Amino acid sequence: MLYLDLSTSQFTLPFLASAAAISIALVLKASSSARSKEQQKATISSPRTTLLPQLSASEIRSLPYPPDVLPGGRWVESPYGAIRVYEWGPEDGRKVLLVHGISTPCITLGGIAQALVDRGCRVMTMDLFGRGYSDTPSGVPHDTRLYTTEILLAITSSPLSWTGSKRFSIIGYSLGGGISASFTSYFPHLIDSLVLLAPAGLIRPNKFSLTSKAFRSSGLFPEKFLHYFVERRIRASKNSAIAPEQRNQATNKGTTSLSDAITSELPPPIMSQAYPNVNVPRAVIWQLDHHQGFLDSFMSSIRYAPIAGQQADWRRIGSRLTAQNTGTTPGDQGLHNGQVLIIAGDEDILIDPKELQPDANDVLGGPHNVCFQIVSGGHNFPTCNVEDTMRHIAEFWSLAS
């Protein structure tokens, strides 16, 4: 999901300082030259327009990430570019929107989505801007405002009503957790239940190392320089199968590395019933190879998305929950069971459950406003441990098995 420190043997601060010095001439030159055609575009097109027209039907079906990887796909056009949205399941079922993390397309939540459909839910998910088949809005900060707009564009594109008297539930994973919490804080009349899986939003400041802060700062390094190193780490991580305890040993400074973040979102299980050969690691590398806006969106999300410092939004939810549980909230602004369901992985080194639980209890108004569950797994548990994750969601919502 995340990013944070670049403190590996390949990425040390002295090296970055030297590289920055070497590249200063490029910065000066770039500042005085005209922007590239890509930068001038309102959007950077996804593989929908840059790749698919060149392929036959059979070649499209053999892609690591086909456009119909999940059921009910549609294109949603917008001023920010096209969004790839998937919606399927019983039309009269509980409506559930799923929001994925920073480095993957939406297939990462395909297992949970299908499990919900199997239990009678109507689900929707989409590739966030700059991932999968969704375009990248060029020059637009990938922040809460952009992702809120994307959610509203997706749900209002449905042939069914997602904004009427029957509200919908939202499940957010990692960065998607931060996005979902912020959305819920601003639109309580639309959300009837908030489920957060290893959510971003409350990461403590001491988790960000000096190099992490440097890479989050716009203008300190040339973008092409940053893109080179991010791409290199993603490619190096694509086949990683490092055990959580090994990653903890490698990251023993108490901060989280870009390598950890990318690796933790690259799980091995198959996620598409229609395409059993599709898996998240291959989809991420395909996305890197063929989505010209992916790195722009990734870096912009690192800088502007609701990854940390979101206590105010969470407290807004907590205040409503306290009012709900004391009988003083409007009937259309409460959450299911008067709680937020938060699920964490016991070996997650990105979103440490030992930090997340007390921090979430604090901003959400106390443990009575939170249902906190821990499952076996690292940061990728929503993909690798669908069974236990779904068991907690089903119990919380009283879904049929």
Phi, psi and omega in degrees: 000314196257233193186277179053237192283147174256031187274078170237177181298336181272342187230085177252155182299318177302322180295317179297321179296319178295317181296322179296320179296318180296326186270001186298327178297323179294324179297313181298319180293317182295324182292338182258359181257162179290149177296152179291162178301324181295320180292330183283341181291148175293326178221155171256120189291147176278176177300348176306318183254338182267344184233309188304320181298341181272354188250152173281170180300319180291324178293323177295318180295334182268003179296151175298337178218082181292154181292341176253035182299331175238158182290161170065037182286146174209158176259133177244112180279144180205167176297343179266002184111174182281147177242137174266118184240143176235136180214127179202171183111171182304133184295335180261010181278168176302129182274128183227125174258132180245132183239123187272189186265194193282326189254348186250157166283181190288350179301338182300336177254017181297323180294315179293319180301313181293323178297324176293317177300318179298339178260014172095010182270156169260119186245153173221140172213165181209155170287122175300157180309131178085002178239153176056240182252015176265139181292165174256121173289113185284132178076007180256124177302131178274079186241188181303323181296316181294314183289329173297316177300319181297318178299314181296321177297320182293310186289328180281353176274354183287146173290346176257161178275122175253002186234016181272212183292331177266111183283171180246161177263154181227133178242122180239133180248126174060239175305322178300333175292316176298319178297315183293320179295316179297317179299315180297323182295330182265337184231060182296335181285350179261339190249127177258347176201138180241121179239125183242124180251113182043057191285145165281175176121327185239021182300131184290146182303327182288355176279347181263117178280175180298317180290326176298314180297323179297318182286339177278345183275124179285133175095346181289324176232151175300142182300320179298325176298313179294317180301320181301314183285323177296313179300319181298318180292321179297315180295323180291335185265354192298326181251018184293137175228037181293132178290152182304320181293329177290322179293325178295323178294321181288336182242063188268013180268358182086004176246168184249138185262159174302320179299315177301315185297313181292313180301321184292347177253014182242068182278158185277338189297155176281138189241352184239127178290326181286331182229085183299341181278348183280132173219167188294314181303315180294323179295322180293317180292321175301317178300318179296321182287327193239350177258107185292344181256000185301311183295323175300314180293321180299309182294321178294323178294321177303320185277322193241343185288163183284070182268322180216167176070026183259023184302323182297317179295317180294322179295327177298318176295316181299321179297320179292321179296318178298318177296320179298315185283350173253006174079022183242007181266152173301145185297337184264012182237007179274164177248154181307130180065006183066027184216160165260130175271122177239128178240133181231156177268136185292344179242023182283118179266355176269307178246088186291120182298334179291336175265320184297316185298307179294325180293318179292317178302321182295308186282337181267007172094012177118162183296339178290343178264002185230134168254105186254124181234145178240133178240166178286132175137170176269207183294340181268018183301329179297340177261318185275340181228060180298322185300308181290323178299314180292327179300317180291320179295316181297320178292320181294322181263358182058045178279149175292145180276000000 
